[in-house]
Amino acid sequence: MLTNDTIAAIAATGALSVVRASGPLAYTVACKMSHSQSLEPRFMHRVKLFDQHDHVFDDGMMVFFKNPQSFTGEDTVEYYLHGGKIVAQNCMQTLEAHGIRQALPGEFSFRACMHGKMDVFQAEAIADLIGTRSVEGARLALEKLSGSQQAHLHTLRSKLIELAAQAEVAIDFADQDVAELSLGTLQQHVRTILDCIHTLAQSFERGRRLQMGCRIALVGVPNAGKSSFFNALVGEKRAIVSDEPGTTRDSVSLEITLGSGTATVEDTAGLRTSSSNLENLGIERTHQVIKNADIIVLVIDGTEHIDSTIFDFPPSAIAAITKKDLQAHPDPSVLEFLQARHIPSAHVSAHTGEGIATFLSLLQEASHVSRGEGELLLTRPSHLNSAQAGKAHLERALGADTYDLFASDLRQAIASLAPLLGGVIPDTILEKIFSDFCIGK
């Protein structure tokens, strides 16, 4: 990405296709392709577009953004074409014939950061906004993009830098008794910063759920009605339903709308002891899904006596008691089991749909993520890793018994926290960050 090449990518396809080009050749090539002498900046030009063989490939629109007044800070041209992949691909082939290469994932946003149009935190917010699966996740991403959430992070970084500077001064005046520069006083300031970093790290799970939606696992014994219930939840027949135990050998997942966002529901293989190697692989997969799930839904056959040893799960689980169409009231053992563990439940029928709406209300309540007004939540694993690494260095600084070690730990903390709090980020980390973006952004 660290080149001056002119880049291009298909940014969108549908009823309209959008192709973006950015770099030193963007304007010249746009004039060639449109047979224009000049292009007025920020004006929507209707033009015939010609390929490298001087054949018209579309009658579309084009906008030129002159540097530095563009997303990337470079000369940028956006082509608005008729929909369909062929027209957009023709445009890309023509651009490439004129010396413009295909952009790498995230390269437009990378250039915007390099030219000071935004910082890395804001660029990542763009990717979050594109990928979010909830209204609240979009709101959080927009707050990050606007810069309103950076003030707290910049304050933390400024305090760390100030502490590091004080530690360096204290090294030179270690033989003098200056109370505000004593190691104990400086370490007390570190404790305050450490509490803030710890709070940020703790926010990641809530942030991930806002951004990506909840992961919900349907868990139960064979023939409890999991697959039928799964099909009823997602509104289509995606899982195979059979009276034969062990039919589901692997998990099946699908997204559902839940409140103002989405959730991923996964139907799993029934839990039991089996002599089938293939079924046991499915059961192992079930345990892995359970481990990664945010919400566990216990699917319990309401017509059978419950084997409580199967359901050794956290109290955050909720339950769906199935087969209401076959038996109006659940077996007493089922109710006793759920009441003893304070597990909320709904009695449902996948066949008639009765109780499904009640269950969805329970599920929505269980999946709700609260966020205070303007509260910053971490949503990216790289930010969590940065916070955890910085936290480790700060904790070591609390145990330092010399100013030299204390100052060294603070410097390492500042470097580790750079992807989150801002600062100089190594090129290798920058390229890794932007490689996770989609092409055209």
LUMKE-545075 format. One record per residue (C-alpha): x, y, z; residue in one letter; residue number from 1. Coordinates in pm, whole numbers. Example, Ala and Ser with C-alpha at 12.3 -4.5 7.8 and 13.67 -1.06 7.14 Angstrom:
xx,yy,zz,resn,resi
1230,-450,780,A,1
1367,-106,714,S,2
***
This chain:
xx,yy,zz,resn,resi
0,0,0,M,1
296,233,52,L,2
314,342,-314,T,3
207,636,-530,N,4
23,412,-777,D,5
-317,518,-899,T,6
-570,266,-775,I,7
-928,172,-866,A,8
-1196,-63,-742,A,9
-1562,-146,-787,I,10
-1723,13,-481,A,11
-2082,-103,-539,A,12
-2293,-304,-782,T,13
-2669,-324,-817,G,14
-2915,-104,-1005,A,15
-2616,130,-1029,L,16
-2249,38,-1022,S,17
-1986,266,-870,V,18
-1617,253,-959,V,19
-1364,468,-774,R,20
-1017,572,-888,A,21
-764,763,-679,S,22
-411,884,-746,G,23
-202,1096,-984,P,24
-345,940,-1304,L,25
-712,953,-1199,A,26
-792,1291,-1360,Y,27
-595,1239,-1683,T,28
-743,895,-1745,V,29
-1096,1022,-1671,A,30
-1053,1289,-1940,C,31
-931,1027,-2186,K,32
-1216,787,-2113,M,33
-1481,1060,-2145,S,34
-1316,1247,-2437,H,35
-1324,1560,-2217,S,36
-1083,1854,-2230,Q,37
-1133,1925,-1861,S,38
-1357,1827,-1571,L,39
-1505,2071,-1323,E,40
-1447,1949,-966,P,41
-1747,1835,-761,R,42
-1981,1850,-1060,F,43
-2184,1555,-1185,M,44
-2085,1513,-1552,H,45
-2296,1300,-1784,R,46
-2052,1140,-2028,V,47
-2009,860,-2276,K,48
-1727,638,-2155,L,49
-1484,485,-2404,F,50
-1268,179,-2353,D,51
-904,140,-2458,Q,52
-1020,54,-2813,H,53
-1226,375,-2828,D,54
-1556,185,-2812,H,55
-1836,321,-2593,V,56
-1903,88,-2301,F,57
-2151,306,-2110,D,58
-2342,633,-2098,D,59
-2303,726,-1734,G,60
-2209,991,-1481,M,61
-1873,1096,-1344,M,62
-1753,1321,-1060,V,63
-1401,1454,-1014,F,64
-1271,1544,-666,F,65
-952,1747,-679,K,66
-692,1692,-410,N,67
-690,1754,-122,P,68
-1071,1789,-118,Q,69
-1144,1419,-156,S,70
-1188,1112,60,F,71
-828,1001,8,T,72
-671,1347,-16,G,73
-565,1262,-374,E,74
-723,1333,-712,D,75
-1024,1103,-713,T,76
-1282,1016,-979,V,77
-1604,828,-918,E,78
-1786,663,-1210,Y,79
-2160,602,-1174,Y,80
-2252,334,-1426,L,81
-2551,132,-1530,H,82
-2598,-168,-1307,G,83
-2455,-513,-1364,G,84
-2110,-661,-1329,K,85
-2019,-644,-1699,I,86
-2028,-263,-1726,V,87
-1830,-220,-1405,A,88
-1576,-481,-1516,Q,89
-1539,-306,-1853,N,90
-1464,16,-1665,C,91
-1203,-158,-1449,M,92
-1037,-318,-1754,Q,93
-1019,22,-1926,T,94
-867,184,-1616,L,95
-610,-95,-1592,E,96
-524,-54,-1961,A,97
-442,310,-1880,H,98
-201,213,-1602,G,99
-433,213,-1301,I,100
-416,-96,-1084,R,101
-676,-282,-878,Q,102
-687,-146,-522,A,103
-601,-372,-231,L,104
-861,-423,46,P,105
-884,-105,254,G,106
-637,87,37,E,107
-864,390,-14,F,108
-907,428,363,S,109
-533,367,411,F,110
-455,659,181,R,111
-708,878,360,A,112
-515,813,683,C,113
-178,872,517,M,114
-298,1210,389,H,115
-444,1317,723,G,116
-810,1298,619,K,117
-888,1075,917,M,118
-705,871,1180,D,119
-688,492,1193,V,120
-958,476,1462,F,121
-1200,663,1233,Q,122
-1104,450,932,A,123
-1183,136,1130,E,124
-1517,294,1222,A,125
-1600,303,848,I,126
-1541,-72,826,A,127
-1752,-120,1139,D,128
-2033,89,990,L,129
-2032,-119,671,I,130
-2023,-450,859,G,131
-2251,-377,1154,T,132
-2561,-591,1206,R,133
-2759,-362,1434,S,134
-2893,-8,1452,V,135
-2709,55,1779,E,136
-2388,-81,1624,G,137
-2426,168,1339,A,138
-2482,449,1590,R,139
-2165,351,1777,L,140
-1964,339,1454,A,141
-2092,682,1350,L,142
-1989,828,1687,E,143
-1639,690,1634,K,144
-1630,819,1277,L,145
-1738,1168,1383,S,146
-1453,1185,1632,G,147
-1681,1237,1932,S,148
-1542,929,2110,Q,149
-1173,1005,2059,Q,150
-1151,1273,2330,A,151
-1141,1015,2612,H,152
-877,809,2429,L,153
-662,1112,2351,H,154
-680,1219,2715,T,155
-558,877,2827,L,156
-269,892,2580,R,157
-173,1244,2689,S,158
-168,1132,3053,K,159
53,835,2968,L,160
296,1051,2771,I,161
307,1305,3054,E,162
377,1028,3307,L,163
653,887,3086,A,164
809,1234,3062,A,165
789,1278,3439,Q,166
956,940,3485,A,167
1244,1045,3257,E,168
1284,1368,3458,V,169
1275,1169,3782,A,170
1567,956,3657,I,171
1782,1269,3631,D,172
1672,1397,3974,F,173
1657,1065,4157,A,174
1889,1198,4430,D,175
1649,1481,4512,Q,176
1337,1443,4723,D,177
1061,1576,4493,V,178
726,1448,4622,A,179
535,1478,4294,E,180
810,1282,4116,L,181
833,1002,4370,S,182
792,653,4227,L,183
492,588,4452,G,184
314,903,4333,T,185
376,822,3966,L,186
256,465,4015,Q,187
-64,595,4175,Q,188
-135,787,3851,H,189
-76,463,3659,V,190
-343,289,3866,R,191
-601,544,3751,T,192
-507,493,3385,I,193
-499,117,3431,L,194
-857,122,3562,D,195
-967,304,3244,C,196
-787,57,3016,I,197
-936,-235,3210,H,198
-1287,-90,3166,T,199
-1226,-54,2792,L,200
-1107,-415,2764,A,201
-1414,-533,2958,Q,202
-1640,-353,2708,S,203
-1531,-571,2414,F,204
-1790,-847,2454,E,205
-2075,-596,2459,R,206
-1922,-411,2165,G,207
-1877,-730,1963,R,208
-2240,-824,2019,R,209
-2356,-478,1910,L,210
-2136,-494,1602,Q,211
-2176,-855,1490,M,212
-2496,-966,1662,G,213
-2544,-1247,1914,C,214
-2438,-1606,1853,R,215
-2722,-1833,1962,I,216
-2686,-2210,1997,A,217
-2985,-2446,2002,L,218
-2888,-2736,2227,V,219
-3077,-3049,2329,G,220
-3100,-3425,2310,V,221
-3188,-3604,1984,P,222
-3555,-3580,1880,N,223
-3623,-3287,2115,A,224
-3746,-3092,1813,G,225
-3439,-2870,1763,K,226
-3441,-2880,1384,S,227
-3816,-2818,1360,S,228
-3783,-2534,1609,F,229
-3484,-2394,1414,F,230
-3688,-2397,1091,N,231
-3975,-2220,1269,A,232
-3741,-1950,1402,L,233
-3571,-1873,1070,V,234
-3894,-1901,872,G,235
-3772,-2159,622,E,236
-3681,-2528,605,K,237
-3305,-2522,639,R,238
-3250,-2814,879,A,239
-3347,-3174,800,I,240
-3630,-3301,1020,V,241
-3666,-3674,1090,S,242
-3797,-3907,1359,D,243
-3467,-4093,1346,E,244
-3238,-3988,1635,P,245
-2905,-3833,1536,G,246
-3027,-3695,1202,T,247
-2845,-3363,1261,T,248
-2474,-3451,1230,R,249
-2336,-3099,1186,D,250
-2444,-2751,1288,S,251
-2659,-2541,1055,V,252
-2665,-2163,1103,S,253
-2870,-1873,972,L,254
-2923,-1509,1058,E,255
-3253,-1387,1199,I,256
-3383,-1037,1267,T,257
-3396,-972,1639,L,258
-3520,-632,1752,G,259
-3319,-363,1574,S,260
-3040,-601,1477,G,261
-2962,-954,1373,T,262
-2847,-1271,1544,A,263
-2692,-1594,1418,T,264
-2889,-1902,1524,V,265
-2712,-2237,1505,E,266
-2886,-2575,1515,D,267
-2656,-2839,1661,T,268
-2628,-3217,1677,A,269
-2821,-3379,1965,G,270
-2624,-3450,2283,L,271
-2608,-3818,2373,R,272
-2367,-4111,2394,T,273
-2331,-4263,2047,S,274
-2136,-4547,1887,S,275
-2132,-4364,1552,S,276
-1801,-4191,1481,N,277
-1977,-3952,1244,L,278
-2239,-3856,1501,E,279
-1971,-3814,1769,N,280
-1792,-3565,1543,L,281
-2119,-3369,1528,G,282
-2148,-3382,1909,I,283
-1792,-3253,1944,E,284
-1886,-2971,1710,R,285
-2189,-2900,1933,T,286
-1964,-2853,2237,H,287
-1747,-2610,2038,Q,288
-2055,-2411,1934,V,289
-2171,-2402,2298,I,290
-1831,-2268,2403,K,291
-1848,-1982,2151,N,292
-2217,-1897,2195,A,293
-2343,-1578,2360,D,294
-2681,-1732,2436,I,295
-2759,-2100,2483,I,296
-3114,-2208,2405,V,297
-3205,-2534,2575,L,298
-3452,-2712,2348,V,299
-3644,-2952,2572,I,300
-3912,-3202,2470,D,301
-4214,-3106,2679,G,302
-4367,-3455,2639,T,303
-4075,-3644,2799,E,304
-3921,-3671,3145,H,305
-3605,-3459,3139,I,306
-3255,-3601,3184,D,307
-3111,-3307,3380,S,308
-2753,-3438,3353,T,309
-2749,-3337,2984,I,310
-2811,-2969,3056,F,311
-2517,-2856,3265,D,312
-2504,-2500,3129,F,313
-2469,-2149,3269,P,314
-2775,-1976,3419,P,315
-2773,-1728,3127,S,316
-2941,-1994,2915,A,317
-3306,-1971,2812,I,318
-3532,-2261,2720,A,319
-3779,-2357,2451,A,320
-4015,-2635,2561,I,321
-4125,-2800,2239,T,322
-4419,-3004,2109,K,323
-4698,-2799,2265,K,324
-4928,-2925,1991,D,325
-4881,-3280,2125,L,326
-4912,-3202,2496,Q,327
-5074,-2884,2633,A,328
-4866,-2880,2954,H,329
-4498,-2972,2987,P,330
-4389,-3275,3186,D,331
-4356,-3168,3556,P,332
-3988,-3266,3560,S,333
-3917,-3005,3291,V,334
-4080,-2723,3488,L,335
-3906,-2829,3810,E,336
-3569,-2830,3634,F,337
-3615,-2482,3484,L,338
-3761,-2327,3800,Q,339
-3477,-2462,4017,A,340
-3224,-2295,3787,R,341
-3428,-1978,3725,H,342
-3415,-2036,3349,I,343
-3682,-1839,3159,P,344
-3876,-2045,2908,S,345
-4155,-2051,2653,A,346
-4376,-2347,2562,H,347
-4380,-2365,2182,V,348
-4503,-2564,1887,S,349
-4291,-2559,1574,A,350
-4581,-2722,1390,H,351
-4848,-2459,1468,T,352
-4621,-2164,1552,G,353
-4784,-2122,1894,E,354
-4546,-1969,2150,G,355
-4280,-1870,1894,I,356
-4352,-1496,1938,A,357
-4326,-1534,2317,T,358
-3995,-1713,2281,F,359
-3860,-1442,2047,L,360
-3947,-1179,2309,S,361
-3743,-1376,2565,L,362
-3458,-1409,2317,L,363
-3462,-1037,2238,Q,364
-3447,-953,2608,E,365
-3156,-1194,2663,A,366
-2964,-1056,2366,S,367
-3011,-688,2454,H,368
-2685,-495,2498,V,369
-2708,-180,2706,S,370
-2486,118,2632,R,371
-2470,448,2815,G,372
-2508,774,2625,E,373
-2184,825,2432,G,374
-2020,524,2603,E,375
-1720,386,2414,L,376
-1726,12,2349,L,377
-1443,-177,2182,L,378
-1567,-368,1876,T,379
-1249,-491,1709,R,380
-1021,-777,1830,P,381
-716,-564,1742,S,382
-834,-298,1990,H,383
-889,-563,2257,L,384
-540,-704,2195,N,385
-395,-352,2216,S,386
-575,-285,2545,A,387
-464,-618,2694,Q,388
-101,-567,2589,A,389
-97,-212,2726,G,390
-262,-333,3047,K,391
14,-592,3096,A,392
287,-327,3061,H,393
108,-91,3300,L,394
66,-368,3558,E,395
438,-437,3532,R,396
506,-64,3581,A,397
318,-82,3912,L,398
569,-340,4031,G,399
878,-157,3905,A,400
1123,-71,4183,D,401
1339,173,3986,T,402
1261,476,3772,Y,403
1442,318,3475,D,404
1219,10,3474,L,405
909,221,3537,F,406
986,452,3243,A,407
1062,154,3016,S,408
729,-10,3101,D,409
543,314,3027,L,410
713,349,2687,R,411
613,-9,2599,Q,412
257,57,2714,A,413
232,367,2492,I,414
359,167,2191,A,415
121,-124,2258,S,416
-178,107,2299,L,417
-107,304,1978,A,418
-369,116,1766,P,419
-631,214,2025,L,420
-518,546,2176,L,421
-337,682,1873,G,422
30,737,1801,G,423
289,592,1568,V,424
174,252,1439,I,425
428,29,1258,P,426
363,-20,884,D,427
318,-395,928,T,428
36,-341,1179,I,429
-120,-71,957,L,430
-129,-304,657,E,431
-281,-581,870,K,432
-553,-344,995,I,433
-654,-230,646,F,434
-626,-574,485,S,435
-939,-670,681,D,436
-1141,-401,496,F,437
-1346,-474,187,C,438
-1213,-383,-159,I,439
-1324,-35,-263,G,440
-1300,110,89,K,441
***
